Amino acid sequence: MKDTYRVVLNDEEQYSIWWTDRDLPLGWHEEGTVGSREECLQHIERVWTDMRPRSVREARRSANR
């Protein structure tokens, strides 16, 4: 049986993958992508272009105003 994963995201907009047959850990929600481990990791590589946590990005933007 092939494992199926989903892409998950936390409040800091950091990505990970999680098994579809397990409950999500606290603080994480589904991003919408489901597939093999490799498919999910490839999706994350395409969309997660700035790996800094959201709070750091927002603080940086505020400091530059």
Order of alpha helices (4+ residues) and beta strands (2+ residues): beta-beta-beta-alpha-alpha
